[in-house]
Amino acid sequence: MKHLVLLSAALTAPVFPATAQAPAQTPVPSAQSAEAVFAERLVNDPRAEALRPYGQRIPPEVRADKTVQFGKALRVPISSVMAEFGRIGAITPTLKPIKEGDRIVVAFWARAQRTEAGAPGKLCRVQLEATPVVRTIFEQAFDVTPEWKMYKLSGKADQAYAPGALNAAFHLGCAKQTIDLGPVFILNYGR
């Protein structure tokens, strides 16, 4: 749970412009209350073993990795570039309802291994998508380093969704590479 508290603090810490000053006495929440708030915002199972890979003959594998949060990662080797890069990837579904207008943050750990000519790894598209008919709510592409790093994207829910009606999706087929995905957090910050 210590990891959840640290992640919660990193995602919710106020940012003050260089010319502004922080309030003199800002109450600091206890670890227990920060953990409870984070658990309330979390709307998916963040563990790497809960990711659902799809779309290729070489099966991805969940590997032990003590250098990433929760100690496991999903390794996805991509042996060739695909014109439709969304045909190889992984998803994680929501487990709680989402209301229209809720601000959703998708935060995830990733790194690239075995890229071509030392190029950065490519997450062709990370998106929050509606299902079962796939429709993008918001999306972003990422260049990924060989070291573990947390990345994030955010947007607003365009309508209300029942549990399981949204996925965070990772489309990976745009480069020959091996991508490691660590924990993925879908967080609901409300309106």
N, C-alpha and C positions, 0 to 999 in steps of 0.2 A: 504494500500500500504506500510505502514511502515514495515509490516512483510516481504514483498517481498524484500525490501532493506536490512533488516537484514539477510535474507536467502542468498541473492545475495552476500553480503559481506562475509559470512561464507564459501560459496562455492568457492569464487574466491580469497580470501585473500592469498597473497604469504606466503610460508613457507620457512624459512631460517634455514639451519643446525646450530647447536650450535656453530660451529667454524666460520661461516660466519656472516657478518654484513649486515644489511639492508642498502640500498642506503640512503645517507644523506638526500636527498630531493626528496621524492616520491610524485608526485602529487596525491592528494586525490580527487576522483571524487565527484561531488555534488550528493545529494540524488536523484535528478531528473535524472541525467545522469546514475547513477547506476541502478535506476528503469527501465529506458528505455533499457539499455543493458540486464538486466534480462528478461524483457518482450520479447525482441527479441530472446533470447535463449530458452524461454519456448515454448514447442511444444505440450502441452496437456492442458486440463482443470484440474488444480490441486485440486479442491474442493472434499471433501469426498463424497458429494452427486453426483458427476460425475462418481464415481467408479461403475463398473457393476459387481455385484456379480453373481455367478453361482453355480449350482450343488448340492443343498441340499433341503430337505423338510422344514427345519426350516428357515424361511426367515431372512436374515440379516436385520439390521435396521440402519438408519442414526440417530444418537443421538446428541443432543446438549452437548457440552463439552467445557467449557470456559478455560480449562487448556491446550488446543492444538491450534495451529495456525489455524485461520479462525473459531474456535469455534464449529466445528462439526467433528464427527468420524463415520465410518462405523463399526458396531459391528457384528462380525461373530462368532456365537457359533458352535463349532465342538463337536458333541456328541460321535463320535467313530472314531477310527483310520481306515484309508482306505489304502489298499494295493497300489492302484493307487492314491497317495495323490494329484495329480493335478486335480482330479475331483471336488474338492471344492476350491473356491477361488474368486478372483476379478481381473478385468482388467481395464485399462484406455488406450484408443487409442491415437495415435498421431493425431494432427490436422494440421500439417505443413509438407512439404516435407523434406526428409533427403537425403543428398548426400553420395555417397560411400566414406568411409574414415573418415566421421565426428565422432568426439568423443562425445559420448552420456553418460550423467550421469542420473541415476535414483535415486532421493533422496526422502525419505518418512518418515513420522512420524508413529510410531507403538508402541503398548504396549500389554502385555499379561495379561489376567485376568483369574481367575479360572483354573489354570493349575493343573495337578496331582501331589500331594505330594510336592508342592512348587517348582517344576522343572521350569527351564526357559521355556518361550513360544517358539514355533518353527514356523518359516516361512520356510517351507520345501524347497521351491525354490522361489526366486524372479528372474524373467528373463525379458529381452527384447526379444520379439518374433515377427517373421513375421507371417502374416495372409493372406488369410483365411486358407491355409494349415499351421498348426502351425509348426514353425521351430525356434529353439533357436538361438539367436545371441550371447548373453552372459547371465550368470546366477550366482547366489550365494545363499547359505542357510544362515539363520541368527538365532541366539538365541535372544530372545526378553525379556526385563525386564518388571516388572509390572509398571514402570514409563514411561511416554512419553519420547521417544528419537528419534532423527533423525538418520537414517541409509542411506547408499548410496552404489551403485555399479556403475561401468562404463565399457565401452568397445567401440569398433569402429564398425560403420555400414559396413557390408560386401559388400553392393551394394547400389544403390539409391532406395529410397522408396517413394511412393506417400503418401499424407495425409491418415491416417487410415490404412495403410499397416503394421504398427507396433503397438504393445501393450506392456505396462509394465504389467506383470502378476504376481499375488501372489498365490502360491499353498499352501494350508493350512491344508490338511487332514491327516497330519502325527502324530497328537497328539490330545488327548482330552483336549480342551482348549477353551477359548474365546479370540479372537484376535480383537483389535481395530486398525483400519487403519485411520490415519488422512490424511492430504493433501499429494498428490503424485506429484512430479515434474519430468517431463522428460525434460532435458535440453540439447540443442545442442551447443557444444562448437566449432563446425566447425573442420577444419583440423589443 
